[in-house]
Amino acid sequence: QVQLVETGGGLVQAGASLKLSCTASGRTLSSWAMGWFRQTPGKEREFVAAIDWHGIMTYYDHSVKGRFTISRDNAKNTVTLQMDNLRPEDTAVYYCAADPKRVLPIAPESYHGDYSSLYDYWGQGTQVTVSS
């Protein structure tokens, strides 16, 4: 049984930074593609960023590209999301997710379905609130 736990959320002002961490227990993440998603009330979960097993290939949603950075430390079984220059529209619950079927994440722009359905394991989420 794999458990993913996100930490690092909070309340910040626009322009500030936060670093989210996702730590896994029960299984090593080192050979899995990993992703971050976010969700606001009344909306579907949306893709934020993804990373390959080695930490070299990354994908970002256009809304966060240049401001967010996804990385991983396989020795610590951890994936992080560094969020800089936060905006009020970044307010959401952020989820860490694992795709154990792939070492390389599928490019989001090439997938014509619910991208989140590719990921099998999910954390409980951490709230990020950005005030204006």
Secondary structure as GFF3:
##gff-version 3
##sequence-region A 1 132
A	DSSP	beta_strand	3	7	.	.	.	ID=ss1
A	DSSP	beta_strand	10	13	.	.	.	ID=ss2
A	DSSP	beta_strand	18	25	.	.	.	ID=ss3
A	DSSP	beta_strand	33	39	.	.	.	ID=ss4
A	DSSP	beta_strand	46	51	.	.	.	ID=ss5
A	DSSP	beta_strand	58	60	.	.	.	ID=ss6
A	DSSP	beta_strand	68	73	.	.	.	ID=ss7
A	DSSP	beta_strand	78	83	.	.	.	ID=ss8
A	DSSP	three_ten_helix	88	90	.	.	.	ID=ss9
A	DSSP	beta_strand	92	99	.	.	.	ID=ss10
A	DSSP	three_ten_helix	108	110	.	.	.	ID=ss11
A	DSSP	three_ten_helix	115	118	.	.	.	ID=ss12
A	DSSP	beta_strand	121	122	.	.	.	ID=ss13
A	DSSP	beta_strand	126	131	.	.	.	ID=ss14
###
